[in-house]
Amino acid sequence: MSNHLVKGKDFYESVLHFYDHAASFSKLDPGIISQIRTCNSIYKVNFPVEVDGHVQVFEGIRVQHSHHKLPSKGGIRYSIHVDEEEVMALATLMTFKCALVDVPFGGAKGGVKINPRTSSVQTLERVTRRYASELIKKNLIGPGMDVPAPDYGTSSREMAWIADTYLTFKYGDTSALGCVTGKPVGQGGIRGRTEATGLGIFYGLRELLEDEPLLKKLGMTSGMAGKRIIVQGLGNVGYHAAHFCQREGALIVGIAEREGGLYNPAGLDVEEVFKHRSVTGSILDFHPDAQNFEDSLQLLEYECDVLLPAALENQIHEGNAKNIKAKIIAEGANGPTTQEAEKILLDRGVVILPDLYLNAGGVTVSYFEWLKNLSNVRFGRMGKRAEEASLKRLVMTIEQTTGKTVSERERALIIHGADEIDLVHSGLEDTMITAYREIRAVMDEVPGITDLRTAAFYAAIEKIGVSYQALGIFP
């Protein structure tokens, strides 16, 4: 068995371990607890695709963890390391993630065994369309059934191919674009989706850094400004999370990537590091003041206030947990901390902001995109000008009453009507704030729950349990 397969198994076992621990505090019927835990359906398919004149067989998988709400929702990852238990773990997490942030979806996940870095665009398109057609044949995709999204190794490009394939089979269905989210804006996507997960991480971490009772135990002051953060992964999630934290005054002291790592206690400019990597293909040798690391995993053990793993699962494990110096671990990736590492860290007083809460920004904004596709209208289209006209009248009234004139810059800021991206960011911010407060309320109200992950799982379990109890069991 390959090392990655072992990791996939470990990841799934960790998710179930965290679930079982949280469920032990619930008073729900044991049968409901068992149903919530189990993956409802697993579909594996092997399909042929012609590549450079030769037929090649690819393996695809789609796991639907829960149908307590429809559609089910979850990304599709492209990787030669995709395996069933990894996808099951990710689908399971999605169920609790959606419930926690009040997104009315069941959890799902999918994957195709393919290396997106070494495959041609033509091959990727053929594989994507064929995988989509296999899901369509089995009624495993659709705006009311199961709605995929981008994940590791996929992007808006693959989502556009899936949407087009679905439209070919479902021609004339006015809701068809809702079969997938994460699409380009011109193909039914939504503004703000690109940065959604990273921005959600920022909002979630900001909430924690304003939680004075919790920060007091860590010996930390409140606020983002001046906090030293090490980020693992400078992909879409890590880059945007670091960007928004830096904009709020945080110091990004370390960045870890596949090719190596950088560390500078005085801080690194995330934008400049990103540009350097775009030009050279590597974050290394960025600046004389930044220390290079050949093994980027060493950076996880360096001095910082917040460690933000935003790469892959199982990065913080039994072998390195005791050496981690961060006071807060903010899980930008799915499952970056193993169950063994979690125990070590909690015993040492480290606070873990869990993945099922912290990276829920992606699925939250995917929900907004799905709603946009079902309604067939851009958010803000009907209200923006009416709002601006109302604000303009208010400014004019104030000017006439006071005899003072507002500057053009101030006027433009005051009368700006909310457009799509404003509404998306506002909805995401409210979602992350509300969910954090629900998690903290669980810690305050449920005896025995003392960590954020258990509280988050518990809150999600209770919501899903209510759904099952209200629906009843048929027949």
Secondary structure, DSSP 8 states (H G I E B T S, - for coil): --HHHHHHHHHHHHHHHHHHHHHTT--S-HHHHHHHHS--EEEEEEEEEEETTEEEEEEEEEEE---SSSSEEEEEEE-TT--HHHHHHHHHHHHHHHHHTT---EEEEEEE---TTTS-HHHHHHHHHHHHHHHHHTT--BTTTEEEEE-TT--HHHHHHHHHHHHHHTTT-TTGGGG-SS--GGGT--TTSTTHHHHHHHHHHHHHTT-HHHHHHHT--SSSTT-EEEEE--SHHHHHHHHHHHHTT-EEEEEEETTEEEE-TT---HHHHHHHHHHHSSSTT--TTSEEESSGGGGGGSS-SEEEE-S-SS-B-TTTGGG---SEEE--SSS-B-HHHHHHHHHTT-EEE-HHHHTTHHHHHHHHHHHHHHHTS-TTTTTHHHHHHHHHHHHHHHHHHH-----HHHHHHHH----HHHHHHHHHHHHHHHHHHHHHHHHHHSTT--SHHHHHHHHHHHHHHHHHHHH----
